[in-house]
């Protein structure tokens, strides 16, 4: 039987534990890295956040990556939403891009994070728009998105 333990993650996306059920002593109400409250369930639908995968009650150890979206309702977790909001705000300040290019960049980022069918086209456009920015703007965009882009996207973009 496949099942998952429950993960506890702070609202900024710092992993507290991927095995809150098996190891409740590892849980904490606030993050010791940033002080934000921690959660074990989606704020929208109350579904528990999937932690380590278990087979027949035995935990399987693997590298755990904090999910970006709830597997039940599809809403972004707080850390994803905060990252996207901060990125949108920053993109609005990039002077090297025309207003329509800033809008396209935000759409591309959302397509890439959500892994839509147009993800590859969005990556192509994203790279073109990055090339138009000065190095400080490029570095800031990459720093903002590094935790919510998956490894394949990071390699494709050159992050």
C-alpha positions in Angstrom: 0.0 0.0 0.0 1.4 3.4 -1.0 0.8 6.3 1.3 2.5 9.5 2.2 3.7 10.9 5.5 2.8 14.5 6.1 5.3 17.3 5.5 5.5 20.4 7.7 6.8 23.5 5.9 6.9 27.1 6.9 5.0 29.7 4.9 8.2 30.9 3.3 9.0 27.4 2.0 11.6 26.1 4.5 11.1 22.4 5.1 10.7 21.6 8.8 10.1 17.8 8.3 8.9 15.5 5.5 7.7 13.0 8.1 5.5 14.9 10.6 3.4 11.8 11.4 6.3 9.4 11.9 8.4 11.9 13.8 6.1 14.4 15.5 8.9 15.5 17.8 10.5 17.2 14.7 7.5 19.5 14.3 7.6 23.1 15.4 5.0 25.9 15.3 7.4 28.4 13.8 10.4 28.2 11.4 13.8 28.5 13.1 15.2 30.0 9.8 12.7 32.8 9.2 10.2 32.9 12.1 7.2 32.3 9.9 4.3 30.0 11.0 4.5 26.4 9.8 1.8 24.4 8.0 1.0 20.7 7.4 -2.0 21.3 5.2 -3.3 23.4 2.3 -4.8 26.6 3.6 -7.5 26.4 0.9 -8.8 22.9 1.1 -7.2 21.5 4.2 -5.6 18.5 2.5 -2.4 17.4 4.2 0.9 18.2 2.4 2.5 15.1 1.0 5.7 14.2 2.8 7.9 11.2 2.4 6.3 8.3 0.5 5.9 5.1 2.5 5.4 1.6 1.3 3.7 -0.7 3.8 4.4 1.6 6.6 8.2 1.7 5.8 9.5 5.2 4.9 11.5 5.5 1.7 14.3 8.0 2.0 14.9 10.3 -1.0 15.5 13.9 -1.5 12.3 15.8 -0.6 11.3 18.8 -2.6 8.6 21.1 -1.2 5.6 21.0 -3.5 4.5 24.2 -5.2 0.8 23.5 -5.5 -1.7 21.5 -3.6 -2.3 18.1 -5.1 -6.0 18.2 -4.2 -7.2 21.7 -5.1 -4.4 23.0 -7.3 -3.9 26.2 -5.4 -0.4 27.5 -4.8 1.1 26.9 -1.4 2.0 30.2 0.5 5.7 30.0 -0.5 4.9 29.6 -4.2 2.4 32.5 -4.0 4.8 34.8 -2.1 7.6 34.0 -4.7 5.3 34.7 -7.7 4.0 37.9 -6.0 7.5 39.2 -5.3 8.6 38.3 -8.9 5.6 40.1 -10.4 6.4 43.2 -8.3 10.0 43.1 -9.4 9.2 42.5 -13.1 7.0 45.7 -12.9 10.2 47.7 -12.1 12.4 46.4 -14.9 13.0 49.4 -17.1 14.8 47.6 -19.9 11.5 45.9 -20.8 8.5 47.5 -22.5 5.2 47.1 -20.6 4.0 44.3 -23.0 7.3 42.5 -22.5 6.9 42.7 -18.7 3.4 41.2 -19.1 4.8 38.5 -21.3 7.6 37.7 -18.8 5.0 37.3 -16.0 2.9 35.0 -18.2 6.0 33.0 -19.1 7.0 32.6 -15.5 3.5 31.3 -14.6 3.5 28.9 -17.5 6.9 27.6 -16.5 6.1 27.1 -12.8 2.7 25.5 -13.6 4.3 23.3 -16.3 1.6 24.1 -18.8 1.6 22.6 -22.3 3.3 25.8 -23.6 6.1 25.5 -21.1 8.9 25.0 -23.7 7.7 28.1 -25.7 7.5 30.1 -22.5 11.1 29.0 -21.6 12.3 30.2 -25.0 10.5 33.6 -24.6 11.8 33.8 -21.0 15.4 33.3 -22.1 14.9 36.0 -24.8 13.5 38.5 -22.3 16.3 37.7 -19.8 18.8 38.6 -22.5 17.3 42.1 -22.7 17.9 42.8 -19.0 21.0 44.2 -17.4 22.9 41.7 -15.3 21.5 42.9 -11.9 17.9 42.4 -13.1 18.7 38.9 -14.6 20.4 37.9 -11.3 17.4 39.1 -9.3 14.9 37.2 -11.4 17.0 34.0 -11.2 17.4 34.4 -7.4 13.7 34.9 -7.0 12.7 31.9 -9.1 15.4 29.4 -8.2 13.3 27.6 -5.6 10.2 27.2 -7.6 11.6 26.2 -11.0 12.2 22.5 -11.2 15.6 21.1 -12.0 14.9 20.4 -15.7 13.7 24.0 -16.2 16.8 25.3 -14.4 19.1 23.3 -16.7 17.3 24.4 -19.8 17.5 28.1 -18.7 21.0 27.8 -17.5 20.3 28.6 -13.8 
